[in-house]
């Protein structure tokens, strides 16, 4: 089973507008509200890919009930820990020129008792978990080493831990030797305090992350593809040029592709093509955390994977 943790989920509200004019009344062309947060996007795509993921994390208040109802509609099983504070909302405003502006709330504060109940729940869930994905930020009041603790538990129980977070949370979690991490260029620059101006420097930064503990490193380069590193190999991934509609959630869809592909035992070249095709499909659709299976099959064959070493 693929278990996916989203500590800080949200109601993702998307507004379509002609253009944003600061200081003026904005007329909304269309709006949509979905169950969001990086991990929930991963779970939604895993479900579309015909897997049966389990979603975990914290939910509270009216927003929390909305998210649970949305997951029920999607037939995604969940074991969220209920908290007193309200789950957050996030807003994505998309203009006619496809420029996207996001407003992200911090989210609720979790108490020690909430964490204890979550830990009791996940202890039971891990017995049937093959891959554990943790995506996104912490809730307020969580210790910076919480992902490291989860990673250590996964390593002790032979569970592949896929981590998609950033900053100090990622830096500390590397000590637990996660199976896969997926930082982008900006996140690596911040994490390592270095400049990156070429693909060669991207590779060197990935090797540093391997030395810091990661087993596999996937470095997202957006429209320029990806660099993937393991202890013994480096792969350069080129993706076809496409006309993007909404890139929000493409990284999460890529993580879903990795999770499903690893679960199915895909060889590395096919895994990279499949994961990137999922990210491309998400970018071609307005809905966040969505892929079209026919598009995934089409673009999988158009992704170019080259082994460099």
Backbone as numpy.savetxt, mean C-alpha at the origin, in Angstrom:
# Nx Ny Nz CAx CAy CAz Cx Cy Cz
-3.39 -17.68 3.63 -4.22 -16.49 3.63 -3.35 -15.23 3.63
-3.83 -14.20 2.96 -3.18 -12.89 2.98 -3.91 -12.01 4.00
-3.20 -11.62 5.04 -3.76 -10.72 6.05 -3.19 -9.32 5.83
-4.06 -8.32 5.86 -3.65 -6.96 5.54 -4.02 -6.01 6.68
-3.02 -5.34 7.23 -3.23 -4.42 8.34 -3.30 -2.98 7.84
-4.36 -2.29 8.24 -4.48 -0.85 8.01 -4.79 -0.22 9.37
-3.77 0.26 10.05 -4.01 0.84 11.37 -4.86 2.10 11.28
-4.68 2.86 10.21 -5.31 4.17 10.12 -6.15 4.30 8.85
-7.23 3.51 8.72 -8.06 3.57 7.52 -8.83 4.89 7.46
-9.57 5.08 6.39 -10.27 6.35 6.22 -11.44 6.17 5.26
-12.40 7.08 5.35 -13.35 7.23 4.25 -12.66 8.12 3.23
-12.43 7.59 2.06 -11.83 8.37 0.98 -12.92 9.03 0.16
-12.95 10.35 0.23 -13.94 11.11 -0.54 -13.24 11.76 -1.74
-13.77 11.49 -2.92 -13.19 12.04 -4.15 -14.15 13.06 -4.75
-13.64 14.27 -5.00 -14.41 15.33 -5.65 -13.82 15.57 -7.04
-14.67 15.60 -8.04 -14.28 16.03 -9.38 -14.72 17.47 -9.57
-13.77 18.34 -9.93 -14.08 19.75 -10.18 -13.46 20.17 -11.50
-13.97 21.24 -12.08 -13.36 21.75 -13.31 -11.97 22.28 -13.03
-11.86 23.11 -11.98 -10.56 23.63 -11.56 -10.71 24.21 -10.16
-9.60 24.27 -9.43 -9.62 24.86 -8.09 -9.22 26.32 -8.18
-10.10 27.19 -7.74 -9.81 28.62 -7.69 -9.78 29.05 -6.23
-8.59 29.28 -5.71 -8.41 29.58 -4.29 -9.21 30.82 -3.89
-9.93 30.71 -2.77 -10.69 31.83 -2.25 -12.07 31.97 -2.85
-12.45 31.06 -3.75 -13.77 31.12 -4.39 -14.58 29.88 -4.04
-15.91 29.97 -4.21 -16.78 28.81 -4.04 -16.46 27.79 -5.13
-16.30 26.53 -4.72 -15.97 25.48 -5.67 -17.22 24.66 -5.99
-17.54 24.50 -7.26 -18.67 23.70 -7.69 -18.19 22.29 -8.01
-18.73 21.29 -7.31 -18.31 19.90 -7.48 -19.11 19.26 -8.62
-18.40 18.69 -9.57 -19.04 18.02 -10.71 -19.59 16.66 -10.30
-18.80 15.91 -9.54 -19.24 14.59 -9.05 -18.46 14.25 -7.80
-19.00 13.34 -7.01 -18.33 12.93 -5.77 -18.52 11.45 -5.53
-17.59 10.87 -4.77 -17.68 9.45 -4.47 -17.00 9.20 -3.12
-17.57 8.30 -2.33 -16.99 7.95 -1.02 -16.76 6.45 -0.96
-15.55 6.05 -0.59 -15.21 4.64 -0.51 -14.44 4.34 0.77
-14.37 3.06 1.11 -13.54 2.61 2.22 -12.09 2.69 1.77
-11.30 3.52 2.46 -9.94 3.75 2.01 -8.89 3.60 3.08
-7.70 4.03 2.73 -6.52 3.74 3.52 -5.69 2.77 2.71
-4.37 2.89 2.79 -3.51 2.11 1.90 -3.77 0.61 1.98
-3.89 0.09 3.19 -4.10 -1.34 3.34 -5.44 -1.81 2.79
-6.48 -0.99 2.94 -7.78 -1.36 2.41 -7.76 -1.35 0.89
-7.00 -0.44 0.29 -6.83 -0.49 -1.17 -6.18 -1.80 -1.59
-5.19 -2.23 -0.82 -4.53 -3.51 -1.10 -5.55 -4.65 -1.01
-6.36 -4.63 0.04 -7.34 -5.69 0.24 -8.36 -5.74 -0.90
-8.81 -4.57 -1.35 -9.80 -4.51 -2.43 -9.24 -5.11 -3.72
-7.99 -4.79 -4.02 -7.39 -5.32 -5.24 -7.12 -6.82 -5.12
-6.68 -7.26 -3.96 -6.50 -8.71 -3.74 -7.81 -9.46 -3.99
-8.90 -8.88 -3.54 -10.21 -9.50 -3.74 -10.57 -9.57 -5.23
-10.32 -8.49 -5.96 -10.58 -8.49 -7.40 -9.73 -9.54 -8.09
-8.53 -9.77 -7.58 -7.62 -10.76 -8.15 -7.97 -12.18 -7.72
-9.16 -12.32 -7.12 -9.75 -13.62 -6.76 -9.06 -14.29 -5.57
-8.48 -13.49 -4.69 -8.00 -14.00 -3.41 -9.03 -13.66 -2.34
-8.82 -14.17 -1.13 -9.77 -13.93 -0.04 -9.02 -13.32 1.15
-8.65 -12.04 1.06 -7.84 -11.42 2.11 -8.64 -11.15 3.38
-7.92 -10.99 4.47 -8.52 -10.58 5.74 -7.97 -9.22 6.11
-8.86 -8.26 6.37 -8.45 -6.89 6.72 -8.51 -6.70 8.24
-7.46 -6.06 8.78 -7.39 -5.79 10.21 -6.94 -4.35 10.45
-7.09 -3.90 11.69 -6.67 -2.55 12.07 -7.61 -1.99 13.11
-7.84 -0.68 13.07 -8.72 -0.02 14.04 -9.82 0.75 13.33
-11.04 0.66 13.85 -12.18 1.41 13.33 -13.00 1.96 14.48
-13.54 3.18 14.28 -14.37 3.77 15.32 -15.40 4.74 14.78
-16.50 4.88 15.50 -17.52 5.87 15.19 -18.31 5.59 13.92
-18.99 6.64 13.43 -19.82 6.54 12.23 -18.97 6.15 11.02
-17.80 6.77 10.88 -16.94 6.46 9.74 -16.49 5.01 9.75
-16.23 4.50 10.95 -15.84 3.10 11.07 -16.94 2.16 10.62
-18.18 2.47 11.00 -19.31 1.64 10.58 -19.51 1.71 9.07
-19.31 2.89 8.49 -19.41 3.04 7.04 -18.41 2.12 6.34
-17.17 2.11 6.83 -16.13 1.29 6.21 -16.46 -0.19 6.33
-16.93 -0.62 7.50 -17.29 -2.03 7.68 -18.41 -2.44 6.72
-19.37 -1.55 6.54 -20.47 -1.85 5.61 -19.98 -1.92 4.17
-19.04 -1.04 3.81 -18.48 -1.08 2.46 -17.70 -2.37 2.22
-16.95 -2.82 3.21 -16.21 -4.07 3.08 -17.16 -5.26 2.96
-18.27 -5.19 3.67 -19.27 -6.25 3.58 -19.84 -6.34 2.17
-20.10 -5.18 1.56 -20.60 -5.14 0.18 -19.60 -5.78 -0.78
-18.30 -5.60 -0.49 -17.25 -6.14 -1.35 -16.89 -7.58 -1.01
-17.56 -8.12 0.01 -17.31 -9.50 0.47 -15.86 -9.68 0.92
-15.32 -8.65 1.59 -13.98 -8.73 2.16 -14.11 -8.98 3.66
-13.59 -10.11 4.12 -13.69 -10.43 5.54 -12.77 -9.51 6.33
-13.19 -9.18 7.54 -12.38 -8.28 8.35 -12.48 -8.66 9.83
-11.45 -8.26 10.55 -11.41 -8.45 11.99 -10.83 -7.18 12.62
-11.51 -6.06 12.38 -11.05 -4.78 12.91 -11.32 -4.67 14.41
-10.40 -4.01 15.09 -10.55 -3.73 16.51 -11.32 -2.43 16.67
-12.40 -2.46 17.44 -13.24 -1.27 17.61 -12.62 -0.34 18.65
-12.58 0.96 18.31 -12.06 1.97 19.23 -13.11 3.06 19.45
-12.90 3.89 20.46 -13.87 4.93 20.81 -13.83 6.12 19.86
-12.65 6.52 19.44 -12.53 7.72 18.61 -12.96 7.45 17.16
-13.28 8.54 16.47 -13.78 8.47 15.10 -12.66 8.16 14.11
-12.93 7.22 13.20 -12.02 6.96 12.09 -11.98 8.20 11.18
-10.86 8.45 10.57 -10.65 9.68 9.81 -11.32 9.67 8.44
-11.38 10.85 7.83 -11.79 11.02 6.44 -10.64 11.67 5.68
-10.51 11.35 4.41 -9.50 11.97 3.56 -10.16 12.42 2.26
-9.69 13.52 1.72 -10.31 14.13 0.55 -9.31 14.23 -0.60
-9.74 13.77 -1.78 -8.93 13.87 -3.00 -9.72 14.67 -4.03
-9.19 15.84 -4.40 -9.86 16.70 -5.37 -9.14 16.58 -6.71
-9.87 16.18 -7.74 -9.28 15.97 -9.06 -9.87 16.98 -10.04
-8.98 17.75 -10.67 -9.40 18.77 -11.63 -9.48 18.17 -13.04
-10.08 18.91 -13.96 -10.22 18.44 -15.34 -8.87 18.15 -15.98
-7.82 18.86 -15.55 -6.48 18.63 -16.09 -5.78 17.45 -15.43
-6.53 16.70 -14.61 -6.04 15.49 -13.92 -5.12 15.77 -12.74
-4.93 17.04 -12.39 -4.14 17.35 -11.20 -4.93 16.93 -9.96
-4.25 16.21 -9.06 -4.90 15.68 -7.86 -4.36 16.39 -6.62
-5.25 16.87 -5.76 -4.88 17.52 -4.50 -5.52 16.75 -3.35
-4.69 16.28 -2.41 -5.20 15.45 -1.32 -5.14 16.19 0.02
-6.16 15.95 0.85 -6.20 16.45 2.22 -6.36 15.23 3.13
-5.33 14.95 3.93 -5.29 13.74 4.75 -5.38 14.08 6.23
-6.42 13.61 6.90 -6.55 13.81 8.34 -5.57 12.91 9.08
-5.21 13.30 10.30 -4.28 12.51 11.10 -4.86 11.16 11.51
-6.08 11.19 11.99 -6.69 9.96 12.47 -6.81 9.92 13.98
-7.37 8.84 14.52 -7.68 8.76 15.95 -6.49 8.40 16.82
-6.69 8.57 18.12 -5.73 8.11 19.12 -6.18 6.74 19.62
-5.26 5.78 19.65 -5.59 4.46 20.19 -5.02 4.33 21.60
-5.76 3.66 22.44 -5.34 3.45 23.83 -4.58 2.13 23.97
-3.88 1.97 25.08 -3.15 0.72 25.32 -4.09 -0.48 25.32
-5.30 -0.28 25.81 -6.28 -1.38 25.83 -6.69 -1.76 24.41
-6.74 -0.77 23.49 -7.05 -1.06 22.08 -5.95 -1.92 21.46
-4.70 -1.54 21.73 -3.56 -2.29 21.20 -3.55 -3.72 21.73
-3.89 -3.89 22.99 -3.91 -5.22 23.60 -4.95 -6.10 22.91
-6.14 -5.54 22.66 -7.19 -6.31 21.99 -6.79 -6.65 20.56
-6.13 -5.70 19.88 -5.63 -5.98 18.53 -4.62 -7.12 18.55
-3.71 -7.10 19.51 -2.67 -8.12 19.60 -3.26 -9.50 19.88
-4.32 -9.54 20.67 -4.99 -10.82 20.92 -5.63 -11.34 19.64
-6.23 -10.44 18.88 -6.87 -10.83 17.62 -5.86 -11.34 16.60
-4.75 -10.62 16.45 -3.79 -10.99 15.41 -3.04 -12.27 15.77
-2.89 -12.53 17.04 -2.24 -13.78 17.47 -3.00 -14.99 16.93
-4.32 -14.90 16.94 -5.14 -16.00 16.43 -5.10 -16.04 14.90
-5.14 -14.87 14.28 -5.18 -14.78 12.81 -3.89 -15.30 12.18
-2.75 -15.05 12.80 -1.47 -15.42 12.22 -1.29 -16.93 12.06
-2.09 -17.70 12.76 -2.00 -19.16 12.64 -2.32 -19.62 11.22
-3.15 -18.84 10.51 -3.56 -19.20 9.16 -3.05 -18.22 8.10
-2.07 -17.39 8.47 -1.58 -16.35 7.57 -0.27 -16.79 6.91
-0.25 -16.66 5.58 0.95 -16.97 4.80 1.74 -15.70 4.50
1.01 -14.63 4.24 1.61 -13.33 3.93 0.90 -12.27 4.75
1.68 -11.42 5.42 1.11 -10.31 6.17 1.56 -9.01 5.53
0.60 -8.20 5.14 0.88 -6.89 4.55 0.51 -5.82 5.56
1.41 -4.87 5.78 1.10 -3.72 6.62 1.36 -2.47 5.80
0.33 -1.63 5.66 0.45 -0.45 4.80 -0.01 0.80 5.52
0.73 1.88 5.31 0.29 3.18 5.78 0.87 3.60 7.11
0.26 4.64 7.67 0.76 5.28 8.89 0.16 4.66 10.14
0.76 4.99 11.28 0.21 4.60 12.57 -0.94 5.52 12.96
-1.74 5.06 13.92 -2.66 5.96 14.61 -1.86 6.75 15.65
-2.45 7.82 16.13 -1.82 8.59 17.20 -1.62 7.70 18.43
-0.51 7.86 19.12 -0.22 7.18 20.38 0.40 5.80 20.19
0.71 5.40 18.94 1.38 4.12 18.71 2.88 4.34 18.71
3.63 3.38 19.27 5.08 3.52 19.34 5.70 3.36 17.95
6.82 4.04 17.72 7.45 4.06 16.42 7.95 2.68 16.01
8.13 1.78 16.95 8.67 0.45 16.64 7.59 -0.62 16.49
6.33 -0.20 16.31 5.26 -1.20 16.30 5.35 -2.12 15.08
5.73 -1.57 13.92 5.91 -2.43 12.74 7.08 -3.38 12.94
8.10 -2.93 13.65 9.22 -3.83 13.94 8.75 -5.02 14.77
7.90 -4.75 15.75 7.37 -5.84 16.59 6.58 -6.84 15.74
5.76 -6.32 14.83 4.98 -7.19 13.96 5.91 -7.99 13.05
6.94 -7.33 12.52 7.89 -8.01 11.66 8.63 -9.12 12.38
8.98 -8.90 13.63 9.66 -9.95 14.41 8.76 -11.16 14.62
7.50 -10.92 14.89 6.54 -12.02 15.05 6.41 -12.80 13.75
6.36 -12.09 12.62 6.26 -12.75 11.32 7.49 -13.62 11.05
8.67 -13.09 11.33 9.90 -13.84 11.09 9.94 -15.10 11.96
9.51 -14.98 13.19 9.50 -16.13 14.10 8.51 -17.21 13.68
7.47 -16.80 12.93 6.44 -17.74 12.51 6.48 -18.07 11.02
7.60 -17.71 10.37 7.81 -18.02 8.95 6.70 -17.43 8.07
6.31 -16.19 8.37 5.30 -15.47 7.59 6.01 -14.36 6.81
5.72 -14.25 5.52 6.33 -13.21 4.70 5.69 -11.86 5.04
6.51 -10.93 5.51 6.04 -9.61 5.95 6.33 -8.58 4.87
5.28 -8.03 4.27 5.40 -6.99 3.25 5.01 -5.67 3.89
5.93 -4.72 3.88 5.71 -3.46 4.58 5.76 -2.27 3.62
4.72 -1.46 3.63 4.67 -0.26 2.81 4.39 0.94 3.70
5.45 1.49 4.26 5.36 2.68 5.09 6.60 3.52 4.84
6.78 4.59 5.61 7.89 5.49 5.32 8.45 6.10 6.61
9.49 6.91 6.47 10.05 7.64 7.60 10.66 6.75 8.67
10.59 7.23 9.91 11.19 6.50 11.02 10.53 5.15 11.25
9.24 5.05 10.95 8.55 3.76 11.13 9.19 2.70 10.25
9.56 3.06 9.02 10.23 2.13 8.12 11.65 1.86 8.58
12.36 2.91 8.95 13.76 2.77 9.36 13.90 1.80 10.53
13.04 1.94 11.53 13.10 1.06 12.69 12.67 -0.36 12.31
11.64 -0.46 11.46 11.11 -1.78 11.09 12.08 -2.62 10.28
13.06 -1.98 9.64 14.05 -2.73 8.86 14.83 -3.72 9.73
14.90 -3.42 11.02 15.61 -4.33 11.94 14.94 -5.71 12.00
13.65 -5.77 11.68 12.92 -7.03 11.75 13.06 -7.85 10.47
13.83 -7.36 9.51 14.10 -8.04 8.25 12.82 -8.36 7.47
12.04 -7.33 7.11 10.82 -7.57 6.33 11.13 -8.23 5.00
10.20 -9.05 4.52 10.41 -9.77 3.27 10.47 -8.82 2.08
9.64 -7.77 2.10 9.60 -6.82 0.99 9.19 -5.44 1.49
9.90 -4.42 1.00 9.48 -3.03 1.24 9.36 -2.33 -0.11
8.55 -1.25 -0.16 8.32 -0.57 -1.44 8.38 0.95 -1.28
9.54 1.50 -1.02 9.64 2.96 -0.92 9.72 3.61 -2.31
9.34 4.88 -2.39 9.58 5.62 -3.61 10.84 6.48 -3.43
11.20 7.22 -4.47 12.45 7.99 -4.44 12.46 9.02 -3.31
11.37 9.76 -3.17 11.33 10.80 -2.14 11.46 10.19 -0.74
10.82 9.04 -0.52 10.90 8.38 0.78 12.32 7.91 1.08
13.02 7.43 0.05 14.40 6.98 0.25 15.32 8.17 0.54
15.11 9.26 -0.20 15.92 10.46 0.05 15.80 10.90 1.50
14.55 10.90 2.00 14.31 11.32 3.38 14.90 10.31 4.36
14.72 9.03 4.07 15.16 7.98 4.98 16.68 7.93 5.11
17.38 8.02 3.96 18.83 7.87 3.96 19.58 9.19 3.96
18.86 10.30 3.75 19.50 11.60 3.72 20.48 11.75 2.57
20.08 11.27 1.39 20.97 11.31 0.22 20.23 11.91 -0.97
21.01 12.29 -1.99 20.42 12.74 -3.25 20.42 11.56 -4.23
19.39 11.49 -5.06 19.28 10.42 -6.06 18.92 11.08 -7.38
19.85 11.03 -8.35 19.63 11.69 -9.63 19.75 10.76 -10.83
19.98 9.48 -10.58 20.14 8.53 -11.69 19.67 7.15 -11.26
19.46 6.28 -12.24 19.05 4.92 -11.94 20.16 4.17 -11.20
21.41 4.50 -11.49 22.53 3.88 -10.79 22.48 4.23 -9.30
22.14 5.48 -8.99 22.03 5.89 -7.59 20.82 5.27 -6.92
19.77 5.01 -7.70 18.61 4.29 -7.18 19.04 2.89 -6.72
19.84 2.23 -7.55 20.31 0.88 -7.23 21.19 0.89 -5.98
22.08 1.86 -5.90 22.96 1.95 -4.73 22.15 2.18 -3.45
21.10 3.00 -3.54 20.27 3.24 -2.36 19.51 1.97 -1.97
19.08 1.20 -2.97 18.41 -0.07 -2.67 19.32 -1.04 -1.96
20.58 -1.07 -2.37 21.55 -1.96 -1.72 21.78 -1.56 -0.27
21.72 -0.25 0.00 21.85 0.21 1.39 20.68 -0.30 2.23
19.48 -0.29 1.64 18.30 -0.77 2.36 18.39 -2.27 2.62
18.99 -3.01 1.69 19.21 -4.44 1.92 20.15 -4.66 3.10
21.19 -3.85 3.16 22.14 -3.97 4.27 21.50 -3.61 5.60
20.48 -2.74 5.55 19.79 -2.31 6.77 18.78 -3.36 7.25
18.53 -4.41 6.43 17.68 -5.49 6.92 16.65 -6.03 5.96
16.22 -5.25 4.97 15.18 -5.72 4.06 15.67 -6.91 3.24
14.80 -7.89 3.02 15.15 -9.05 2.20 15.03 -8.73 0.72
14.00 -7.95 0.37 13.77 -7.53 -1.01 13.32 -6.08 -0.99
13.78 -5.31 -1.97 13.45 -3.89 -2.04 12.89 -3.57 -3.42
11.70 -3.01 -3.43 11.08 -2.56 -4.66 11.03 -1.04 -4.61
11.73 -0.37 -5.52 11.78 1.09 -5.53 10.91 1.60 -6.67
9.83 2.26 -6.31 8.88 2.76 -7.29 9.41 4.03 -7.95
9.35 4.06 -9.29 9.80 5.22 -10.05 8.67 5.85 -10.85
7.43 5.55 -10.49 6.29 6.12 -11.18 6.24 5.70 -12.65
6.11 6.68 -13.54 6.02 6.39 -14.98 7.31 5.79 -15.53
8.40 5.89 -14.77 9.68 5.33 -15.20 9.88 3.90 -14.73
8.85 3.32 -14.14 8.91 1.91 -13.78 9.37 1.63 -12.36
10.35 0.77 -12.23 10.70 0.25 -10.92 12.09 -0.37 -10.96
12.76 -0.36 -9.82 13.98 -1.15 -9.64 13.72 -2.11 -8.49
14.04 -3.38 -8.70 13.77 -4.41 -7.69 15.09 -5.08 -7.33
15.38 -5.15 -6.04 16.64 -5.73 -5.58 16.40 -6.81 -4.55
17.18 -7.89 -4.68 17.26 -8.91 -3.64 18.74 -9.06 -3.28
19.05 -10.00 -2.43 20.43 -10.19 -2.00 21.35 -10.50 -3.18
20.83 -11.22 -4.17 21.68 -11.71 -5.25 21.42 -11.05 -6.61
20.29 -10.36 -6.77 19.92 -9.88 -8.10 19.35 -8.47 -8.07
19.48 -7.80 -9.23 18.87 -6.49 -9.44 18.08 -6.55 -10.75
16.85 -6.10 -10.70 15.99 -6.10 -11.89 15.54 -4.67 -12.21
15.65 -4.33 -13.49 15.17 -3.04 -13.97 13.83 -3.27 -14.67
12.83 -2.52 -14.28 11.48 -2.70 -14.82 11.04 -1.44 -15.54
10.67 -1.59 -16.81 10.14 -0.48 -17.61 8.66 -0.74 -17.88
7.85 0.29 -17.72 6.41 0.15 -17.93 5.99 0.96 -19.16
4.93 0.51 -19.86 4.49 1.26 -21.05 3.89 2.60 -20.68
3.95 3.53 -21.61 3.33 4.83 -21.39 1.82 4.70 -21.53
1.09 5.19 -20.54 -0.37 5.13 -20.57 -0.93 6.50 -20.19
-2.18 6.73 -20.56 -2.86 7.97 -20.21 -3.57 7.76 -18.87
-2.97 8.26 -17.80 -3.48 8.02 -16.45 -4.75 8.84 -16.18
-5.65 8.23 -15.43 -6.87 8.89 -14.99 -6.77 9.30 -13.53
-6.25 8.39 -12.69 -6.12 8.65 -11.26 -5.04 7.73 -10.70
-3.89 8.30 -10.35 -2.77 7.48 -9.89 -2.84 7.15 -8.40
-3.78 7.77 -7.66 -3.91 7.48 -6.23 -4.30 6.01 -6.06
-3.54 5.27 -5.30 -3.83 3.86 -5.08 -3.05 2.93 -5.99
-2.29 3.48 -6.94 -1.52 2.62 -7.84 -0.42 1.86 -7.09
0.22 2.53 -6.14 1.23 1.84 -5.33 0.62 0.73 -4.49
-0.57 0.97 -3.96 -1.27 -0.05 -3.17 -1.66 -1.23 -4.06
-2.07 -0.94 -5.29 -2.44 -2.00 -6.23 -1.22 -2.82 -6.60
-0.07 -2.16 -6.71 1.18 -2.89 -6.97 1.51 -3.81 -5.81
1.35 -3.33 -4.58 1.58 -4.17 -3.41 0.64 -5.37 -3.41
-0.61 -5.15 -3.79 -1.58 -6.26 -3.89 -1.08 -7.27 -4.91
-0.58 -6.79 -6.04 -0.05 -7.69 -7.06 1.12 -8.51 -6.54
2.02 -7.86 -5.81 3.13 -8.59 -5.19 2.61 -9.65 -4.22
1.66 -9.27 -3.38 1.14 -10.19 -2.36 0.52 -11.43 -2.99
-0.31 -11.19 -4.00 -0.99 -12.31 -4.67 0.02 -13.15 -5.44
0.92 -12.50 -6.15 1.91 -13.24 -6.93 2.83 -14.08 -6.07
3.27 -13.52 -4.94 4.12 -14.28 -4.01 3.34 -15.45 -3.43
2.09 -15.21 -3.08 1.25 -16.28 -2.54 1.08 -17.42 -3.53
1.02 -17.08 -4.82 0.83 -18.10 -5.86 2.14 -18.69 -6.35
3.25 -18.20 -5.83 4.54 -18.77 -6.20 5.06 -18.34 -7.55
4.70 -17.14 -8.03 5.18 -16.66 -9.32 6.70 -16.50 -9.31
7.33 -16.86 -10.43 8.76 -16.59 -10.60 8.97 -15.08 -10.68
10.17 -14.62 -10.38 10.42 -13.20 -10.18 10.04 -12.34 -11.38
10.38 -12.78 -12.61 10.05 -11.97 -13.79 8.54 -11.82 -13.94
7.81 -12.91 -13.78 6.35 -12.87 -13.88 5.74 -12.08 -12.73
6.35 -12.19 -11.55 5.87 -11.44 -10.39 5.97 -9.93 -10.64
7.09 -9.50 -11.18 7.29 -8.07 -11.43 6.34 -7.56 -12.52
6.11 -8.36 -13.53 5.18 -7.96 -14.59 3.75 -7.87 -14.04
3.37 -8.85 -13.25 2.02 -8.90 -12.69 1.77 -7.73 -11.74
2.72 -7.49 -10.83 2.55 -6.42 -9.84 2.47 -5.05 -10.52
3.34 -4.82 -11.50 3.32 -3.54 -12.19 2.07 -3.36 -13.05
1.59 -4.44 -13.62 0.35 -4.37 -14.41 -0.83 -3.97 -13.52
-0.82 -4.43 -12.28 -1.88 -4.04 -11.33 -1.81 -2.53 -11.06
-0.60 -2.02 -10.86 -0.45 -0.58 -10.64 -0.90 0.24 -11.84
-0.59 -0.23 -13.05 -1.00 0.46 -14.27 -2.51 0.48 -14.39
-3.15 -0.67 -14.17 -4.60 -0.75 -14.29 -5.30 0.21 -13.34
-4.81 0.30 -12.10 -5.40 1.24 -11.15 -5.35 2.67 -11.68
-4.21 3.03 -12.29 -4.03 4.39 -12.81 -4.95 4.70 -13.98
-5.45 3.66 -14.64 -6.33 3.85 -15.79 -7.79 4.00 -15.40
-8.09 3.84 -14.11 -9.47 3.88 -13.64 -9.66 4.96 -12.59
-10.85 5.54 -12.55 -11.11 6.63 -11.62 -11.20 6.13 -10.17
-11.67 4.92 -9.97 -11.84 4.39 -8.61 -10.49 4.03 -8.00
-10.27 4.45 -6.78 -9.02 4.16 -6.08 -9.04 2.74 -5.52
-7.93 2.01 -5.69 -7.89 0.63 -5.21 -8.75 -0.28 -6.06
-8.60 -0.14 -7.38 -9.40 -0.95 -8.31 -8.52 -1.34 -9.49
-8.66 -2.59 -9.94 -8.01 -3.03 -11.17 -9.01 -3.78 -12.02
-8.77 -3.75 -13.32 -9.57 -4.49 -14.28 -8.76 -5.71 -14.72
-9.31 -6.89 -14.57 -8.55 -8.12 -14.84 -8.06 -8.20 -16.28
-8.87 -7.73 -17.21 -8.45 -7.76 -18.61 -7.29 -6.80 -18.85
-7.33 -5.65 -18.19 -6.21 -4.70 -18.30 -4.94 -5.27 -17.69
-5.08 -5.95 -16.57 -3.91 -6.56 -15.93 -3.26 -7.56 -16.88
-4.06 -8.39 -17.53 -3.53 -9.38 -18.47 -2.86 -8.69 -19.66
-3.48 -7.63 -20.14 -2.94 -6.90 -21.30 -1.59 -6.26 -20.98
-1.52 -5.52 -19.88 -0.31 -4.76 -19.58 0.79 -5.62 -18.98
0.43 -6.77 -18.45 1.43 -7.70 -17.94 2.42 -8.07 -19.04
1.91 -8.22 -20.25 2.76 -8.60 -21.38 3.55 -7.42 -21.95
3.22 -6.19 -21.53 3.89 -5.00 -22.04 4.94 -4.46 -21.08
4.97 -5.00 -19.87 6.00 -4.61 -18.90 7.31 -5.32 -19.24
8.40 -4.57 -19.30 9.71 -5.14 -19.64 10.57 -5.30 -18.38
11.07 -6.51 -18.17 11.89 -6.82 -17.00 13.27 -7.25 -17.46
14.31 -6.56 -16.97 15.69 -6.88 -17.34 16.50 -7.17 -16.09
17.15 -8.32 -16.08 18.02 -8.66 -14.96 19.38 -8.00 -15.17
19.79 -7.18 -14.22 21.04 -6.44 -14.35 22.22 -7.16 -13.73
21.97 -7.94 -12.67 23.08 -8.66 -12.04 22.54 -9.83 -11.25
